[in-house]
Amino acid sequence: MLYDRLLGTVLYKMTNKERNLIKKKILKCLTEDFKGNQAIFNKKEGWQVFNGTDLDMVMNAVCKGLEMAEYEMCEGVS
């Protein structure tokens, strides 16, 4: 576990299962078309789909993937 010296608390340590789920969801948002999402990278080759792909587009997809993973992890808790 990680320990925060300033706060004197134990921080949460992510499991490999959680890390893999997060990576899977981020990759899905970056490479797949689905409702409310348009792929910005080719899933097989990894190249950009559109000319002018910028960091904001990538970060928006990453954030969406994190939100999807968080939702799925919370669903497993309840």
Secondary structure, 3 states (H helix, E strand, C coil): CEEECCCCEEECCCCHHHHHHHHHHHHHHHHCCECCECCCECCCCCCECCCCCCHHHHHHHHHHHHHHHHHHHHHHHC
